[in-house]
Amino acid sequence: MAKVGLREWMALAPVFASGKLARFGDDTGGPLLRFEAEFCAKFGIQHALTMSSGTGALISALVAAGIGPGDEVLVPAYTWIATAAAPLAAGAVPILVDIDQTLTMDPADIVRRITPQTKAIIPVHMSNMVCDMDSIMRIAREHNLIVIEDACQAVGLSYKNKRTGTIGDLGAYSFNQFKNMNIGEGGAVVTNDPQLFARARMYHDIGSLFRGYLDNANEPPMLGVNFKASQIQGAMLRVQLKRLDPMIARMRKRYDMMTEILSKSDRMRIGPHNDVANACGLHVIFETPDDAKHFADENRRGVYRLYDSSRHVYTNWQPVLQQRSGHPAMNPFNWTDRKIEYSPDMCAQTLDILKRTCRISLGENYPAALVAYLARRMVRQGPTASGKLSYATS
């Protein structure tokens, strides 16, 4: 989680003094436009658009890609509910896909879930664990699918030296208080495609029709909603962007240090990663659910069992599983070519992994010595709840 402090407060003073707080209230583009240019330069992407939230970014990306009624969108069974809700907001339906032990979409299950109605994949780089983007992009190209990377929980990280969110057709980011860039609430869409960018920009601003100075890449005008960000958010984001890479460097250092210590324990196994060289997320896997719960109970500081983070587990997404929308006549499940069915055990592999896995915070905002001490303490602890010291490999 990124800190917020004095520098953000100082960056806001000129914005308040100008009185130009709205996105289009400053003829120069203000801090928002400068942030987007700096973000593009740092991330190696052509177009970036700041939004009011990561959820808004996902919805705008789907609409920009032409995803709508009758379409199916593959989403992981372990993520924040917004990933599954965004397709519904665009008129499509989410199809849940199992994760593997990297805590990200299982490419083998992606293939199993594809139907003639599948139009897009939303891989989620969950808890700073990056997806197997090589496999996902290969599958998407073989089946002519749009890829919208949900990098909300991995802002700034890299997969094989490319920033998360810049590998697919579009990428979405979140800047809320739990993310690697923190302004309370905020988000962004990125893409290298000028037409996708123009469509996302029009959709996120219901007043875009009257902003004739915008280049819309010859796209016809389209109605949208209001997901615009403010200049206040832009000013804070410019400060946060400068802090991003130093924070990621601290995370990398602590990952290497903690995995070296924890790997000496026979009671757990370090979770696999799709790009160990750039790893910034740490989890450990146990033989049984009770072992994982016992470990989490022993180490309440910076450790939790993934299954107990209920808001990220698909079985708790009741409006999705029960297929309820704001109005029955606007329910996307009425527009599908086949009957969509969900069940609590439909992603059993995901549930098994989450029950046996604990996430360990890297403590990037704490002294490295303290983080190392906590890791050594975990290794010195006694046997697991089952009394076994071995671990599962499946």
LUMGULO-778406 format. One record per atom (N, C-alpha, C): residue in one letter; x, y, z. Coordinates in pm, whole numbers, plus 50000, padded with zeros to 5 digits. Layout:
AXYZ ...
//
This chain:
M500854988150000 M500005000050000 M500895012450000 A500665021549906 A501475033649896 A501075043950001 K502055050950052 K501795061350151 K501335074250085 V500635082450161 V500265095950120 V500775105450227 G501415116550184 G501985125350285 G502085139850241 L503115146350290 L503285160750273 L503395164850127 R504085156850047 R504275160649906 R502955161449830 E502025152449860 E500715153249797 E499995166049840 W500085169149967 W499445181250019 W500015193649950 M501325194149932 M501955205649866 M501565206349718 A501385194749654 A501015194649512 A499605199849490 L498765198849593 L497375203249579 L497225218349590 A498155224949658 A498015239249682 A497865247349553 P498705245249450 P498525252949327 P497195250349257 V496695238049269 V495415234749206 V494285242349275 F494295241949407 F493275249249481 F493365264249452 A494585269449446 A494775283749422 A494265287949285 S494385278949187 S493935282149051 S492415282149042 G491755274249127 G490305272849119 G489845264149004 K490785258348931 K490455250048814 K490585235348853 L489525229948908 L489565216548964 L489075205748868 A488265209648770 A487635199748680 A488585195548569 R488325183748515 R489155178348406 R489315188348292 F488245194248248 F488295203248133 F488155217848175 G488485220848299 G488405234648345 G489695242448326 D490765235648280 D492065241948262 D492465240548116 D492635251748048 D492965251547905 D494295244647877 T495185244247975 T496495237847956 T496435222747976 G495315217648024 G495205203448056 G495495200548202 G496215209748266 G496475208648409 G497275196448449 P497315193448580 P498075181948630 P497655168548569 L496365167148535 L495915154448478 L496625151348347 L496665160948257 L497315158748128 L498805156148146 R499425163348239 R500855161248263 R501105147448323 F500215143248414 F500355129748469 F500245119248360 E499265120548273 E499065110548168 E500275109748076 A500875121048044 A502085121047959 A503235114148032 E503385116948161 E504465110748239 E504225095748257 F502975092048275 F502615077848290 F502935070248162 C502565075948048 C502855069647918 C504355067847899 A505125078047932 A506575077347915 A507185066548004 K506745065648129 K507295055748222 K506875041648186 F505645039948139 F505105026548113 F505285022047969 G505775030747882 G506015026947744 G504735024047668 I503735032647685 I502425030847622 I502055043747551 Q501215042747450 Q500885054547368 Q499815063447429 H498805057447492 H497665065147540 H497295061147683 A497055070947767 A496585068647903 A495465078447934 L494435073748003 L493295082048037 L492955079848184 T493085090248264 T492765089248406 T491255088748427 M490835080748523 M489405079048550 M489125080048699 S487855080048732 S487445081548871 S487695069148954 S487835057448890 S488055045048964 S488575034248871 G489105023548930 G489515012048851 G488335004848790 T487205004648860 T485994998548806 T485555005848680 G485565019148686 G485225027148568 G486175024548453 A487445022348486 A488435019348383 A488125006148314 L487754995848391 L487414982948333 L486174983948244 I485154990748292 I483914992148214 I484194999648084 S484935010648093 S485245018647974 S486075010747874 A486995002447923 A487804994247833 A486934984047760 L485994977947830 L485104968247766 L484234974847660 V483664986347694 V482824993447597 V483654997747477 A484855002647503 A485735006847393 A486024995347298 A486144983247354 A486454971447273 A485224965747204 G484064971747225 G482854967147157 G482204955147224 I482544952547349 I481944941347422 I480554945547470 G479544936747450 G478204940447488 G477264928647497 P475944930747482 P474944920347500 P475224907747418 G475094896247484 G475324883347419 G476754878647427 D477664887347467 D479074883647474 D479414877547609 E480404868747608 E480934862847730 E482354867647752 V482684870747876 V484004875747912 V484584866748021 L485774861447997 L486424852748094 L487094860948203 V486774857848329 V487354864848444 V487784854348547 P488794857348628 P489224847448728 P488244846448844 A488234834948909 A487354832449022 A487914838449151 Y489124843649146 Y489734850349261 Y490164864349218 T489384874449259 T489654888249225 T488634896749301 W488794909849295 W487754918649348 W486544917749257 I485354918449313 I484114916049240 I483954925249118 A484624936749118 A484504946149006 A484914939748874 T485854930348877 T486284923748753 T485134916148691 A484294909848773 A483134902448722 A481964911748695 A481864922748770 A480744931948752 A480894940648629 A482124943548589 A482354952448474 A481734947048345 P481894934248311 P481194929248191 P479684931048198 L479094928948316 L477654930648332 L477254945148307 A478074954648351 A477784968748327 A477814972248179 A478594964448103 A478664966647957 A477614958547882 G476834950347952 G475794942247889 G476204928047861 A477464924547888 A477954910947867 A477834903047997 V478304890447997 V478254882348119 V479644876848149 P479984875648278 P481284869948315 P481224854748321 I482284848448272 I482454833948283 I483674831648373 L483464824548484 L484514823148584 L485514812348544 V486794815648566 V487914806948530 V488724804048655 D489154791548670 D489994787848784 D491334795048781 I491894797348900 I493274801848912 I494164789548930 D495474791248908 D496424781048944 D497214785749065 Q498294779049099 Q498994782149223 Q499784795349217 T499824801849103 T500374815349096 T499354825749140 L498134821349173 L497004829849214 L496414837749099 T496754834148977 T496254840948858 T495594830648766 M494944835548662 M494194826848571 M495004814848523 D494384803248531 D494994790848482 D494794790148330 P495864791248251 P495684791048105 P494944778648054 A495164767248118 A494474755048075 A492974756348093 D492544762648202 D491114764348225 D490534775248135 I491344785048096 I490874794947999 I490394787847873 V491214778747824 V490884771447701 V489604763547718 R489444757347836 R488234749147860 R486974757647865 R487074770247904 R485884778647921 R485494786447796 I486284786047693 I485984793647571 I484804787347496 T483864795647454 T482724791347372 T482644800447250 P481744797647156 P481584806847042 P481184820947083 Q480624822447204 Q480184835647249 Q481304843447323 T482424836847350 T483514843547422 T484134854247334 K484244866347390 K484794877547312 K486014883947378 A486204881747507 A487314888547575 A487774880647697 I489004883247736 I489594877847858 I490044889547944 I489754888848074 I490284898848167 I491204891648266 P492484890248232 P493424884548329 P493714894848439 V493764890148563 V493994899048677 V495354895948739 H496204906148744 H497474904948815 H497164907048964 M496884896149031 M496274896849164 M497314897849275 S497134907549365 S497994908949483 S499474909349445 N499764916849339 N501134918349288 N501724905249235 M500854895749200 M501274883549131 M500884884948985 V501864883948895 V501584886448753 V501094873848684 C500224875748586 C499674864648508 C500704859048410 D500414847248361 D501204841148253 D500744847348122 M501234859448097 M500734867047982 M501164860947848 D502274853947844 D502674847447718 D501604837447676 S501174829047769 S500154819047736 S498814825547707 I498454835547787 I497154842047770 I497074849247636 M498124856347598 M498114863247469 M498094853347353 R498794842147367 R498774832047261 R497374826347245 I496724822947356 I495354817647350 I494404828047289 A494554840547330 A493674851047279 A493824852747129 R495044852547080 R495254854346936 R494744842346857 E494884830346914 E494384818246846 E492864818346834 H492184824746932 H490714824646934 H490124838446902 N490954847646858 N490494861046819 N489754868046932 L490374868347051 L489774874347169 L490504887047210 I489734896647261 I490294908947317 I490854905847456 V492014911547488 V492604910147621 V492604923747691 I491924924347803 I491894936447886 I492554932848018 E493774937448038 E494514934348161 E493964942348278 D493604935348382 D493244941748508 D494514942248593 A495194953748586 A496434955748662 A496174964248786 C494924964548831 C494564973048945 C495354969649070 Q495644956749089 Q496354952449208 Q497844950049182 A498344955449073 A499764953549041 A500294965548962 V499914977549002 V500324989548928 V501844990748931 G502444992248813 G503874994648804 G504734982248795 L504184970348823 L504974958248816 L505284954448672 S506214945248655 S506614941048521 S506464926048504 Y506124922248382 Y506134908348340 Y507104907348225 K508234901048248 K509274899448147 K509624913048084 N509824922748174 N510294936248140 N509284944648064 K508024940648066 K506944949248017 K506004952148134 R505584964648147 R504724968348259 R503374961348249 T502894956848363 T501554951048364 T500544961548316 G499564956948239 G498564965948183 G498884970648043 T500144968747999 T500554973647866 T500714962247766 I500414949947807 I500674938347722 I499444934847638 G498264935847696 G497024932747625 G496584943947533 D495364942847482 D494814953247393 D494524965947471 L494074964447594 L493854975647685 L494264971347825 G494564981147910 G494884978248048 G494124987548140 A493794982648259 A493074990648359 A493854990748489 Y493875002448553 Y494585004348680 Y493645010448783 S493985008048910 S493275014349021 S494275021749107 F493855033249160 F494705041249247 F494025043449382 N493295033449429 N492625035549557 N493565032749674 Q493065033549793 Q493925033749912 Q494645020649938 F494295009849869 F494954997049890 F495984993649782 K496225002749689 K497014999449572 K498435005349577 N499225001849474 N500625006349469 N500745021349443 M499705027449389 M499585041949381 M498275045649450 N498325054849543 N497195057049633 N496785071749637 I495585074549584 I495005087949599 I493605087049659 G493325076149727 G492005073849785 G491125066349688 E490795072649575 E490065066249465 E490575071849334 G490625063449233 G491055067749100 G491385055649015 G491565057848886 G491895046948796 G492405052348664 A492745043348573 A493225047348441 A493055036048342 V492865039548217 V492875030248104 V494065033748016 V494755023347966 V495855025547872 V495685016547751 T496225020947639 T496215013047515 T497165019147416 N497565011247318 N498355016347206 N497495018847083 D496205015647092 D495295016846978 D494545030146987 P494735039246891 P494085052346899 P492555051746894 Q492005041946824 Q490545041046817 Q489955035846948 L490605026047008 L490155021347139 L490245032647242 F491315040447234 F491485051747326 F490375062047305 A490085065247179 A489055075147150 A487695070647203 R487375057747185 R486095052547232 R486025052647385 A487115048847451 A487145049147598 A486985063447648 R487625072847582 R487545086747624 R486135092247606 M485495088947494 M484125093547474 M483175087347577 Y483355074347602 Y482435067747694 Y482585072947836 H483785076247877 H484015080348016 H483555094648042 D483175101947934 D482785116047947 D481525118447866 I480395118847933 I479135120547862 I479065133747787 G479935143247823 G479965156047753 G480955156847640 S481535145447601 S482585145647497 S482065150947364 L480775149447341 L480165154247217 L480435169147196 F480565176547303 F480695191047294 F482145195747306 R483075186347309 R484485190047317 R485125187747181 G484785196347088 G485175194546949 G486655194746924 Y487435199447022 Y488865199947002 Y489525186347024 L488775176247069 L489355163147089 L489455155546957 D490575148746937 D490745140246820 D490125126646851 N489065123046783 N488365110646811 N488675099546712 A489815100646641 A490285090146552 A489215085746453 N488425095446407 N487355093046309 N486245083846362 E486205082046494 E485115074246553 E483875083146565 P482685078046532 P481475086046548 P481195088646695 P480505099646726 P480205102646867 P479375091646932 M479655089147059 M478895079147133 M478555084647271 L477385081047320 L476995084847455 L477725076147556 G477915081547674 G478585073847777 G478075077447914 V478995077548010 V478675080548149 V479655091248196 N479775092848326 N480745102548378 N481705095348472 F482855091448418 F483925085348497 F485145094648503 K484935107548476 K486075116748468 K486765118248603 A488075120448596 A488875123748714 A488985138848726 S489465143448841 S489635157848865 S491105161548865 Q491355174448856 Q492735179348862 Q493355176648999 I492525175649102 I493025172049235 I493665158149229 Q492985148849165 Q493545135449151 Q494825135649068 G494835143548962 G496015144448877 G497235149448953 A497035159449038 A498155164949115 A498725154449210 M497865147049276 M498335136649368 M499015125249292 L498475121749177 L499045110649100 L500455113749050 R500725126149018 R502075129748974 R503095127149085 V502715130049208 V503595127249322 V503745112149341 Q502635105049337 Q502675090649357 Q503485083549249 L503435088449127 L504165082149018 L505675082649043 K506145093449102 K507575094549132 K507995084549240 R507085080849327 R507395071449435 R507295056849392 L506685054349277 L506305040649241 L507515031449228 D508465034749143 D509585025649119 D510465023649241 P510755034049322 P511485031349446 P510755021749539 M509415022749545 M508655013649629 M508744999349575 I508644997949443 I508744984649383 I510124978649408 A511164986949404 A512524982049433 A512614976749576 R511954983549670 R511944978749809 R511194965449818 M510104964149745 M509344951749744 M510184940249689 R510914942949581 R511764932649521 R512824927949621 K513464937349688 K514504933949785 K513934925349897 R512774929049946 R512174921450056 R511664907950010 Y511194906849885 Y510784893949833 Y511954884149833 D513094888449779 D514254879649774 D514714875749915 M514714885350005 M515164882750142 M514214873050212 M512914875350201 M511954867050272 M511854852950214 T511924851650083 T511854838250024 T513074830050060 E514234836650071 E515434829250112 E515274823850253 I514694831750342 I514494827350481 I513394816850489 L512254819450427 L511104810450440 L511324797050371 S512164796850269 S512414784350197 S513134774050285 K513664778350399 K514344769150491 K513354761250577 S512094765150570 S511074758250650 S510494746550572 D510274735350644 D509644723650583 D508134723750595 R507594733550666 R506154733450692 R505354740050580 M506024746750488 M505324754150382 M506164754150255 R505534758150146 R506234759350019 R506004773149962 I507054779449913 I506914792649849 I506054791149724 G505034799349711 G504144798549595 G504874802149467 P504524795549357 P505174798449228 P504804812149175 H505624817149085 H505444830549028 H505704829648879 N504944837148799 N505104836748653 N506304844648603 D506924852348690 D508154859548655 D508924862348783 V509674852448829 V510364853448957 V511354865048959 A511964868048845 A512964878748839 A512374892348876 N511064893948856 N510404906648887 N509374905248999 A509474894549078 A508434891349175 A508314901949284 C507084905949311 C506774915549418 C505594911149502 G505174898749488 G504084893349568 G504514879949625 L504214877549751 L504694865449819 L503534857949882 H503454845049852 H502484836349919 H503124822849944 V502594815850045 V503104802650080 V501944792850080 I502234780350040 I501194770150023 I501434758850123 F500354754050184 F500424743650285 F499744730950235 E499934720050311 E499344707250271 E497844707150291 T497354713250399 T495924712750431 T495404726850460 P494104728750448 P493504741550488 P493764745050634 D493724734950721 D493954737550863 D495384742450888 D496334736950814 D497724741450829 D497834756250793 A497194760150684 A497244774250641 A496564783250744 K495424778950794 K494704787050893 K495514788251022 H496144777351062 H496974777351182 H498134787251167 F498764787151051 F499874796251024 F499404810851027 A498254813650967 A497724827250967 A497384831751108 D496844822751188 D496504826151327 D497754829051409 E498834822151379 E500094824251450 E500764837451413 N500504842051291 N501214853651236 N500214864051187 R499584870751279 R498524880051242 R499054892951180 R500324895651195 R500894907851141 R501354905650997 G500564910250902 G500954909450762 G500724896050696 V499974886950760 V499704873750702 V498214870950709 Y497654865750600 Y496264861150605 Y496064849750507 R495144840850541 R494774829950450 R493864835650342 L494164832650217 L493454838950105 L491954835950107 Y491594824050147 Y490164820450149 Y489384829150246 D490054834250349 D489384842250451 D489194856750408 S489824860650297 S489574873850238 S488344872550149 S487174871350211 S485974866650143 S485554875250025 R485834888250029 R485364896949921 R486034894049788 H487144886449790 H487854883249667 H487544869149616 V486694861849686 V486394847949652 V485034847249583 Y484964840849468 Y483754841249384 Y482514836449455 T482644827349550 T481464821949618 T480704832449697 N481314843949720 N480664854649795 N480114865749705 W480204864149575 W479694874349482 W478204871449454 Q477364873049553 Q475984868749542 Q475204875349427 P475334888449401 P474584894049288 P474974887849154 V476244883849141 V476684877349017 V476144863149011 L476374855449116 L475954841449117 L474444839949105 Q473694849449164 Q472234849049156 Q471684856349034 Q472594862048955 Q472244868548828 Q471194879548846 R471434888048946 R470514899048975 R471094912148925 S470284919948857 S470684933048808 S469764943748866 G470024956448833 G469214967248887 G467784966748842 H467554962448719 H466184961348666 H466104948748581 P465094940448599 P465004927748525 P465084929348374 A464514940048322 A464524941848177 A465904945248123 M466814949348212 M468184953048172 M469194942548217 N468734930548246 N469604920048295 N470354913448180 P471684914448175 P472444908648063 P472264893648049 F471884886648156 F471704872248146 F470484868748061 N469604878348036 N468464875947946 N468854877047799 W470064881847771 W470474884647634 W471464874347581 T471734863747656 T472724854047614 T472124843547521 D472974837647437 D472534827347344 D472424813647409 R472974812447528 R472884799747601 R472624802847748 K472164793047819 K471874794847961 K473184795048040 I473394805548115 I474584806848198 I474244802048338 E475024792948390 E474784787548523 E476044788748608 Y475854792748732 Y476934793248829 Y476594784048946 S477604778849011 S477394770749131 S478564773149227 P478354771149357 P479414773849454 P480674765549432 D480534753749368 D481704745049350 D482214745049206 M481814754849127 M482184754648985 M483674756948962 C484354762849060 C485804764949049 C486464758749172 A486344745549181 A486834738249299 A488354739549313 Q489064739849203 Q490514741349210 Q490894754449278 T490184765049245 T490434778049307 T490214777549457 L489104771549499 L488794770849642 L489844762749717 D490284751949659 D491314743749723 D492604751649743 I493024758849639 I494254766749649 I494104777749754 L492994784849752 L492804796049845 L492764791249990 K492194779650014 K492104774450150 K493464770150204 R494384766750116 R495694761750160 R496824771950146 T496454784350113 T497474794350081 T497354806550170 C498504811650213 C498584824050290 C499404834350213 R498914846450210 R499684857550155 R500484864050266 I501714867750234 I502594874150332 I502974887850280 S502684898050359 S503044911650320 S504554913150316 L505044920750219 L506484923250208 L506934934850295 G505994941950356 G506364952650449 G507284963050388 E506944967550267 E507834976950197 E507964990350267 N507054993550356 N507125006250429 N507745004650568 Y508284992750596 Y508894990050726 Y510374986950708 P511184988450812 P512614985350801 P512854970950758 A513834968850672 A514124955350623 A514474945950737 A515114951150841 A515494942750955 A514274937051025 L513224945151038 L511994940451101 L511334929651016 V511314931750886 V510714921950795 V511474908750803 A512794909450805 A513604897250816 A513354890150949 Y513214897751057 Y512934891851188 Y511604884251185 L510584890251127 L509274883651121 L509344870951038 A510114871150928 A510254859250845 A510964848150922 R512014851550995 R512734841251074 R511844835551184 R510984844151240 R510054839451342 R509094829151284 M508634831351160 M507744821751095 M508414808151078 V509704808451046 V510434795951026 V510634788551157 R510834795851266 R511114789651397 R509884783551462 Q508704786651411 Q507484781651473 Q507374766451461 G506484760751542 G506354746351550 G505634740251432 P505234727651445 P504594720451335 P503234726451300 T502724722751187 T501434727551141 T500314721151223 A499094725551197 A497934720551272 A497784705451256 S498134700351141 S498004685951117 S499134677951178 G500164685351227 G501324678651285 G502314674151181 K502054676851053 K502934672650944 K503824684250903 L504984680750851 L505904690850802 L506074690150651 S505414680750588 S505494679750444 S504474688950381 Y504504690450248 Y503554699050181 Y503134693050048 A501974697450001 A501454692549874 A502184698849758 T502294691849648 T502944697249528 T501994698649411 S500754694449430 S499794695349319 S499094708749320 
//
